[in-house]
Amino acid sequence: MNKVLVVINGCPGSGKSYLSGLIKEKFPFFDIFPYDKVKEEFFDAYGFDNITERSALEERSLEEYYLRLEKRMEKGEELIIEYPFCRKHEKPFSCLIEKYGYRAVTITLIGDLSVLLSRWEERDRREKGRHPGHYLLAYHKGRAIKDSDYKRKPSLEEFEALCRAKDYFITLGETVRVDVTDYSKVDYGQIISLISKNLND
């Protein structure tokens, strides 16, 4: 069986974590290793008082994520990584894939941006357990949250500009774009078949 790295990316609100869970159900030997896991550790360990400090902390947590990912790839683990990965992530991932002899499968989730923005906003309202560092301008573990700490949600125009600027269409290994505007129309079997093919070819 080949070593496979499944990369799930796309705009916020596109359902990356949900898809990761479905793949995990089909292939239990995969482990899900999202970048958010490391970022949240850094939020709790260091905290931030403004958007500049938050951005710097995210860069530090990204460096740590690459280090941890490399250690796991060195062991030959089958991994699913998910985040709104964009162009800046493509080169370091490519180097790790080549270095450790992995096959990559990239699944980019796309859709009507007004629908994705609505889902993003709904997720933050619904998921009470979601780490507050994701939607605050200032955060320190254990400190009370003030109304002024909350980030303003983007307008549709701002969200569209963000998605264009980030450029989520990285291509690592076999790549497929999946329209998730209507979840009921997604061909999940196609995704499972693609992963299976790369595992067994």
Legacy VTK file of the C-alpha trace (Angstrom):
# vtk DataFile Version 3.0
C-alpha trace
ASCII
DATASET POLYDATA
POINTS 201 float
0.000 0.000 0.000
1.284 3.460 -0.885
1.763 6.245 1.645
-0.869 8.905 0.983
-1.263 12.476 2.227
-4.804 13.789 1.760
-4.912 17.591 1.590
-8.332 19.181 2.083
-8.540 22.882 1.458
-11.004 25.570 0.475
-12.596 28.757 1.741
-13.841 29.013 5.318
-17.275 27.431 5.638
-16.744 24.868 2.895
-16.977 21.814 5.175
-13.363 20.633 5.343
-13.668 19.091 8.809
-16.866 17.296 7.826
-15.190 15.767 4.775
-12.161 14.765 6.854
-14.479 12.855 9.152
-16.154 11.035 6.261
-12.785 9.963 4.856
-11.682 8.812 8.312
-14.812 6.644 8.561
-13.959 4.943 5.267
-10.222 4.666 5.953
-9.805 4.370 9.755
-6.013 4.034 9.491
-5.766 7.690 8.422
-5.173 10.239 11.157
-6.598 13.737 10.871
-3.965 16.383 11.610
-5.466 19.860 11.117
-3.343 22.986 11.332
-5.943 24.446 13.722
-4.829 21.942 16.362
-1.397 23.563 16.597
-2.695 27.096 16.187
-5.071 26.660 19.122
-2.233 25.390 21.310
-0.317 28.576 20.534
-3.369 30.750 21.193
-3.651 29.236 24.674
0.074 29.256 25.425
0.877 32.818 24.350
-2.320 34.773 23.668
-2.502 37.974 21.645
-3.698 41.548 22.147
-4.254 42.718 18.580
-4.435 41.516 15.001
-0.694 42.062 14.423
0.225 39.834 17.361
-2.346 37.294 16.224
-0.831 37.142 12.720
2.689 36.724 14.116
1.470 33.922 16.377
-0.141 32.185 13.417
3.177 32.281 11.535
4.965 30.722 14.508
2.333 28.021 14.828
2.614 27.309 11.090
6.342 26.687 11.438
5.637 24.298 14.306
2.954 22.568 12.223
5.443 21.883 9.428
7.892 20.404 11.954
5.284 18.112 13.485
3.955 17.114 10.081
7.448 16.198 8.936
8.017 13.991 11.993
4.808 12.127 11.266
5.603 11.742 7.580
9.074 10.477 8.497
7.305 7.654 10.353
5.228 6.894 7.255
1.846 7.740 8.793
-1.250 8.046 6.584
-2.525 11.573 7.174
-5.394 13.898 6.361
-4.499 17.559 6.716
-7.154 20.236 6.468
-7.211 24.020 6.608
-7.799 26.867 4.145
-4.401 26.046 2.635
-3.244 28.545 -0.004
-0.275 29.158 -2.316
2.247 29.811 0.446
1.716 26.267 1.741
2.272 24.554 -1.597
6.072 24.588 -1.749
6.795 23.295 1.787
4.210 20.543 1.363
5.683 19.588 -2.021
9.135 19.264 -0.469
7.856 16.995 2.315
5.864 14.829 -0.111
8.892 14.323 -2.315
11.307 13.810 0.583
9.275 11.043 2.221
7.879 9.370 -0.891
4.202 10.114 -0.426
1.404 10.282 -2.925
-0.730 13.366 -2.442
-4.430 13.779 -3.095
-5.689 17.361 -2.959
-9.409 17.992 -2.533
-10.347 21.639 -2.958
-13.868 22.519 -1.831
-15.547 25.262 -3.852
-19.035 26.713 -3.985
-21.240 29.764 -4.060
-19.396 32.177 -1.788
-22.577 33.650 -0.338
-23.529 30.138 0.829
-20.044 29.471 2.240
-20.025 32.790 4.101
-23.407 31.992 5.633
-22.158 28.568 6.755
-19.025 30.113 8.238
-21.078 32.540 10.303
-23.519 29.824 11.338
-20.668 27.532 12.405
-19.274 30.119 14.814
-22.733 30.623 16.299
-23.484 26.897 16.522
-20.165 25.408 17.616
-19.919 26.591 21.187
-16.786 24.489 21.631
-14.931 26.217 18.795
-11.778 27.866 20.092
-12.445 31.603 20.615
-9.019 32.542 19.244
-10.402 31.976 15.744
-12.891 34.827 15.939
-11.330 37.304 18.376
-9.012 40.276 17.926
-7.569 39.764 21.425
-7.398 36.567 23.452
-5.687 35.207 26.555
-6.683 31.886 28.071
-8.766 32.415 31.189
-9.347 36.124 30.563
-12.912 37.351 30.231
-13.921 38.205 26.657
-15.145 41.739 25.985
-17.478 42.779 23.182
-14.620 44.779 21.623
-12.534 41.583 21.335
-14.737 40.116 18.609
-13.723 40.379 14.972
-16.263 41.924 12.631
-17.661 39.408 10.187
-16.754 40.275 6.585
-19.288 41.424 4.044
-19.820 39.210 1.006
-17.592 41.519 -1.046
-14.830 41.321 1.568
-15.169 37.541 1.759
-14.927 37.229 -2.023
-11.813 39.433 -2.028
-10.271 37.343 0.769
-10.820 34.082 -1.113
-9.364 35.533 -4.323
-6.317 36.923 -2.532
-5.606 33.685 -0.660
-5.774 31.558 -3.837
-6.776 28.190 -2.408
-6.237 26.295 -5.652
-3.026 24.491 -4.783
-2.252 21.319 -6.720
-0.430 18.573 -4.845
-0.613 15.181 -6.538
-3.965 14.240 -8.015
-6.306 17.158 -7.514
-10.082 17.411 -7.632
-12.397 20.360 -7.093
-15.675 19.565 -5.381
-18.647 21.933 -5.454
-20.206 21.917 -1.976
-22.865 24.567 -2.550
-25.448 21.787 -2.114
-24.125 18.972 0.078
-26.817 16.598 -1.184
-25.305 16.746 -4.683
-21.707 15.986 -3.701
-20.349 12.730 -5.119
-18.462 11.496 -2.068
-17.911 8.155 -3.778
-15.669 9.896 -6.314
-13.479 11.208 -3.499
-13.243 7.831 -1.780
-12.378 6.130 -5.091
-9.618 8.650 -5.773
-8.015 8.048 -2.380
-8.356 4.270 -2.733
-6.728 4.400 -6.156
-3.696 6.273 -4.801
-3.391 3.905 -1.862
-3.403 0.773 -3.993
-1.982 1.606 -7.444
LINES 1 202
201 0 1 2 3 4 5 6 7 8 9 10 11 12 13 14 15 16 17 18 19 20 21 22 23 24 25 26 27 28 29 30 31 32 33 34 35 36 37 38 39 40 41 42 43 44 45 46 47 48 49 50 51 52 53 54 55 56 57 58 59 60 61 62 63 64 65 66 67 68 69 70 71 72 73 74 75 76 77 78 79 80 81 82 83 84 85 86 87 88 89 90 91 92 93 94 95 96 97 98 99 100 101 102 103 104 105 106 107 108 109 110 111 112 113 114 115 116 117 118 119 120 121 122 123 124 125 126 127 128 129 130 131 132 133 134 135 136 137 138 139 140 141 142 143 144 145 146 147 148 149 150 151 152 153 154 155 156 157 158 159 160 161 162 163 164 165 166 167 168 169 170 171 172 173 174 175 176 177 178 179 180 181 182 183 184 185 186 187 188 189 190 191 192 193 194 195 196 197 198 199 200
